[in-house]
Amino acid sequence: MSDDDMKPTSPDELADDAALTQALNGAVFPLSCRQLVWLARENDAPAPLLSRLSALASGSFDSLASVRTALEPQVRGAERAVDTLPSSPSHR
């Protein structure tokens, strides 16, 4: 899979990708999850992104693309959770 395959397409994905890119500005890979969070904090990343980075499995990340890939299941899981929320009953 190339980096082109990993490019965001929706406006929300573009915003998330820009936030991640800014949060990890200056990263020298490989980095651990703990190091990613530290760098993101130093770069004033938004709290939701810090939470998502903190929730990543321990291990080493070789590139920004590998971080994006690791974050994907979190985003998809959140989308599914929103899709499965019960609709509010309509008032008559």
Biotite code that builds the C-alpha atoms (Angstrom):
import biotite.structure as struc

atoms = struc.array([
    struc.Atom([0.000, 0.000, 0.000], chain_id="A", res_id=1, res_name="MET", atom_name="CA", element="C"),
    struc.Atom([1.479, 3.335, -1.029], chain_id="A", res_id=2, res_name="SER", atom_name="CA", element="C"),
    struc.Atom([1.246, 6.631, 0.818], chain_id="A", res_id=3, res_name="ASP", atom_name="CA", element="C"),
    struc.Atom([-1.192, 7.756, -1.919], chain_id="A", res_id=4, res_name="ASP", atom_name="CA", element="C"),
    struc.Atom([-3.584, 5.014, -0.800], chain_id="A", res_id=5, res_name="ASP", atom_name="CA", element="C"),
    struc.Atom([-3.459, 6.480, 2.706], chain_id="A", res_id=6, res_name="MET", atom_name="CA", element="C"),
    struc.Atom([-4.401, 10.030, 1.705], chain_id="A", res_id=7, res_name="LYS", atom_name="CA", element="C"),
    struc.Atom([-7.548, 11.398, 3.354], chain_id="A", res_id=8, res_name="PRO", atom_name="CA", element="C"),
    struc.Atom([-10.496, 12.230, 1.131], chain_id="A", res_id=9, res_name="THR", atom_name="CA", element="C"),
    struc.Atom([-13.320, 13.754, 3.177], chain_id="A", res_id=10, res_name="SER", atom_name="CA", element="C"),
    struc.Atom([-13.134, 17.209, 4.797], chain_id="A", res_id=11, res_name="PRO", atom_name="CA", element="C"),
    struc.Atom([-13.098, 15.603, 8.268], chain_id="A", res_id=12, res_name="ASP", atom_name="CA", element="C"),
    struc.Atom([-10.293, 13.266, 7.247], chain_id="A", res_id=13, res_name="GLU", atom_name="CA", element="C"),
    struc.Atom([-8.344, 16.200, 5.806], chain_id="A", res_id=14, res_name="LEU", atom_name="CA", element="C"),
    struc.Atom([-8.732, 18.134, 9.076], chain_id="A", res_id=15, res_name="ALA", atom_name="CA", element="C"),
    struc.Atom([-7.715, 15.080, 11.114], chain_id="A", res_id=16, res_name="ASP", atom_name="CA", element="C"),
    struc.Atom([-4.732, 14.489, 8.851], chain_id="A", res_id=17, res_name="ASP", atom_name="CA", element="C"),
    struc.Atom([-3.643, 18.132, 9.122], chain_id="A", res_id=18, res_name="ALA", atom_name="CA", element="C"),
    struc.Atom([-3.930, 17.960, 12.925], chain_id="A", res_id=19, res_name="ALA", atom_name="CA", element="C"),
    struc.Atom([-1.903, 14.741, 13.018], chain_id="A", res_id=20, res_name="LEU", atom_name="CA", element="C"),
    struc.Atom([0.739, 16.149, 10.688], chain_id="A", res_id=21, res_name="THR", atom_name="CA", element="C"),
    struc.Atom([1.036, 19.292, 12.807], chain_id="A", res_id=22, res_name="GLN", atom_name="CA", element="C"),
    struc.Atom([1.050, 17.312, 16.061], chain_id="A", res_id=23, res_name="ALA", atom_name="CA", element="C"),
    struc.Atom([3.918, 15.136, 14.862], chain_id="A", res_id=24, res_name="LEU", atom_name="CA", element="C"),
    struc.Atom([5.881, 17.938, 13.229], chain_id="A", res_id=25, res_name="ASN", atom_name="CA", element="C"),
    struc.Atom([9.577, 17.324, 13.767], chain_id="A", res_id=26, res_name="GLY", atom_name="CA", element="C"),
    struc.Atom([9.167, 13.614, 14.431], chain_id="A", res_id=27, res_name="ALA", atom_name="CA", element="C"),
    struc.Atom([12.215, 11.481, 13.822], chain_id="A", res_id=28, res_name="VAL", atom_name="CA", element="C"),
    struc.Atom([10.933, 7.940, 13.389], chain_id="A", res_id=29, res_name="PHE", atom_name="CA", element="C"),
    struc.Atom([10.851, 5.291, 14.711], chain_id="A", res_id=30, res_name="PRO", atom_name="CA", element="C"),
    struc.Atom([8.914, 6.460, 17.774], chain_id="A", res_id=31, res_name="LEU", atom_name="CA", element="C"),
    struc.Atom([7.051, 4.646, 20.526], chain_id="A", res_id=32, res_name="SER", atom_name="CA", element="C"),
    struc.Atom([3.454, 5.475, 21.439], chain_id="A", res_id=33, res_name="CYS", atom_name="CA", element="C"),
    struc.Atom([4.731, 7.307, 24.509], chain_id="A", res_id=34, res_name="ARG", atom_name="CA", element="C"),
    struc.Atom([7.108, 9.389, 22.382], chain_id="A", res_id=35, res_name="GLN", atom_name="CA", element="C"),
    struc.Atom([4.301, 10.188, 19.908], chain_id="A", res_id=36, res_name="LEU", atom_name="CA", element="C"),
    struc.Atom([2.120, 11.498, 22.726], chain_id="A", res_id=37, res_name="VAL", atom_name="CA", element="C"),
    struc.Atom([4.976, 13.534, 24.176], chain_id="A", res_id=38, res_name="TRP", atom_name="CA", element="C"),
    struc.Atom([5.743, 15.128, 20.804], chain_id="A", res_id=39, res_name="LEU", atom_name="CA", element="C"),
    struc.Atom([2.064, 15.814, 20.129], chain_id="A", res_id=40, res_name="ALA", atom_name="CA", element="C"),
    struc.Atom([1.767, 17.535, 23.531], chain_id="A", res_id=41, res_name="ARG", atom_name="CA", element="C"),
    struc.Atom([4.854, 19.622, 22.790], chain_id="A", res_id=42, res_name="GLU", atom_name="CA", element="C"),
    struc.Atom([3.231, 20.646, 19.498], chain_id="A", res_id=43, res_name="ASN", atom_name="CA", element="C"),
    struc.Atom([-0.024, 21.644, 21.268], chain_id="A", res_id=44, res_name="ASP", atom_name="CA", element="C"),
    struc.Atom([-2.136, 18.904, 19.706], chain_id="A", res_id=45, res_name="ALA", atom_name="CA", element="C"),
    struc.Atom([-5.872, 18.979, 20.471], chain_id="A", res_id=46, res_name="PRO", atom_name="CA", element="C"),
    struc.Atom([-7.020, 16.824, 23.395], chain_id="A", res_id=47, res_name="ALA", atom_name="CA", element="C"),
    struc.Atom([-9.032, 14.361, 21.249], chain_id="A", res_id=48, res_name="PRO", atom_name="CA", element="C"),
    struc.Atom([-5.946, 13.601, 19.170], chain_id="A", res_id=49, res_name="LEU", atom_name="CA", element="C"),
    struc.Atom([-3.836, 13.142, 22.296], chain_id="A", res_id=50, res_name="LEU", atom_name="CA", element="C"),
    struc.Atom([-6.434, 10.665, 23.584], chain_id="A", res_id=51, res_name="SER", atom_name="CA", element="C"),
    struc.Atom([-6.385, 8.732, 20.315], chain_id="A", res_id=52, res_name="ARG", atom_name="CA", element="C"),
    struc.Atom([-2.578, 8.603, 20.296], chain_id="A", res_id=53, res_name="LEU", atom_name="CA", element="C"),
    struc.Atom([-2.529, 7.507, 23.948], chain_id="A", res_id=54, res_name="SER", atom_name="CA", element="C"),
    struc.Atom([-4.880, 4.632, 23.116], chain_id="A", res_id=55, res_name="ALA", atom_name="CA", element="C"),
    struc.Atom([-2.559, 3.164, 20.486], chain_id="A", res_id=56, res_name="LEU", atom_name="CA", element="C"),
    struc.Atom([-1.015, -0.203, 21.203], chain_id="A", res_id=57, res_name="ALA", atom_name="CA", element="C"),
    struc.Atom([2.506, -0.129, 22.485], chain_id="A", res_id=58, res_name="SER", atom_name="CA", element="C"),
    struc.Atom([5.196, -0.709, 19.962], chain_id="A", res_id=59, res_name="GLY", atom_name="CA", element="C"),
    struc.Atom([7.194, 1.274, 17.486], chain_id="A", res_id=60, res_name="SER", atom_name="CA", element="C"),
    struc.Atom([5.921, 3.390, 14.627], chain_id="A", res_id=61, res_name="PHE", atom_name="CA", element="C"),
    struc.Atom([8.193, 3.760, 11.616], chain_id="A", res_id=62, res_name="ASP", atom_name="CA", element="C"),
    struc.Atom([6.458, 6.650, 9.857], chain_id="A", res_id=63, res_name="SER", atom_name="CA", element="C"),
    struc.Atom([3.561, 9.064, 9.869], chain_id="A", res_id=64, res_name="LEU", atom_name="CA", element="C"),
    struc.Atom([1.762, 6.632, 7.561], chain_id="A", res_id=65, res_name="ALA", atom_name="CA", element="C"),
    struc.Atom([2.095, 3.835, 10.138], chain_id="A", res_id=66, res_name="SER", atom_name="CA", element="C"),
    struc.Atom([0.589, 6.123, 12.796], chain_id="A", res_id=67, res_name="VAL", atom_name="CA", element="C"),
    struc.Atom([-2.318, 6.964, 10.443], chain_id="A", res_id=68, res_name="ARG", atom_name="CA", element="C"),
    struc.Atom([-2.880, 3.269, 9.807], chain_id="A", res_id=69, res_name="THR", atom_name="CA", element="C"),
    struc.Atom([-2.908, 2.507, 13.531], chain_id="A", res_id=70, res_name="ALA", atom_name="CA", element="C"),
    struc.Atom([-5.419, 5.310, 14.154], chain_id="A", res_id=71, res_name="LEU", atom_name="CA", element="C"),
    struc.Atom([-7.813, 4.149, 11.398], chain_id="A", res_id=72, res_name="GLU", atom_name="CA", element="C"),
    struc.Atom([-9.607, 1.464, 13.452], chain_id="A", res_id=73, res_name="PRO", atom_name="CA", element="C"),
    struc.Atom([-10.341, 4.075, 16.146], chain_id="A", res_id=74, res_name="GLN", atom_name="CA", element="C"),
    struc.Atom([-11.931, 6.396, 13.587], chain_id="A", res_id=75, res_name="VAL", atom_name="CA", element="C"),
    struc.Atom([-13.930, 3.600, 11.966], chain_id="A", res_id=76, res_name="ARG", atom_name="CA", element="C"),
    struc.Atom([-15.084, 2.363, 15.374], chain_id="A", res_id=77, res_name="GLY", atom_name="CA", element="C"),
    struc.Atom([-16.270, 5.849, 16.306], chain_id="A", res_id=78, res_name="ALA", atom_name="CA", element="C"),
    struc.Atom([-18.140, 6.154, 13.004], chain_id="A", res_id=79, res_name="GLU", atom_name="CA", element="C"),
    struc.Atom([-19.847, 2.808, 13.597], chain_id="A", res_id=80, res_name="ARG", atom_name="CA", element="C"),
    struc.Atom([-20.834, 3.840, 17.116], chain_id="A", res_id=81, res_name="ALA", atom_name="CA", element="C"),
    struc.Atom([-22.496, 6.989, 15.779], chain_id="A", res_id=82, res_name="VAL", atom_name="CA", element="C"),
    struc.Atom([-24.252, 4.998, 13.050], chain_id="A", res_id=83, res_name="ASP", atom_name="CA", element="C"),
    struc.Atom([-25.714, 2.601, 15.623], chain_id="A", res_id=84, res_name="THR", atom_name="CA", element="C"),
    struc.Atom([-27.049, 5.217, 18.025], chain_id="A", res_id=85, res_name="LEU", atom_name="CA", element="C"),
    struc.Atom([-30.818, 4.948, 18.343], chain_id="A", res_id=86, res_name="PRO", atom_name="CA", element="C"),
    struc.Atom([-32.762, 7.675, 16.588], chain_id="A", res_id=87, res_name="SER", atom_name="CA", element="C"),
    struc.Atom([-34.645, 10.036, 18.806], chain_id="A", res_id=88, res_name="SER", atom_name="CA", element="C"),
    struc.Atom([-38.369, 9.379, 18.704], chain_id="A", res_id=89, res_name="PRO", atom_name="CA", element="C"),
    struc.Atom([-40.315, 11.856, 16.647], chain_id="A", res_id=90, res_name="SER", atom_name="CA", element="C"),
    struc.Atom([-42.817, 13.974, 18.476], chain_id="A", res_id=91, res_name="HIS", atom_name="CA", element="C"),
    struc.Atom([-46.392, 13.892, 17.313], chain_id="A", res_id=92, res_name="ARG", atom_name="CA", element="C"),
])
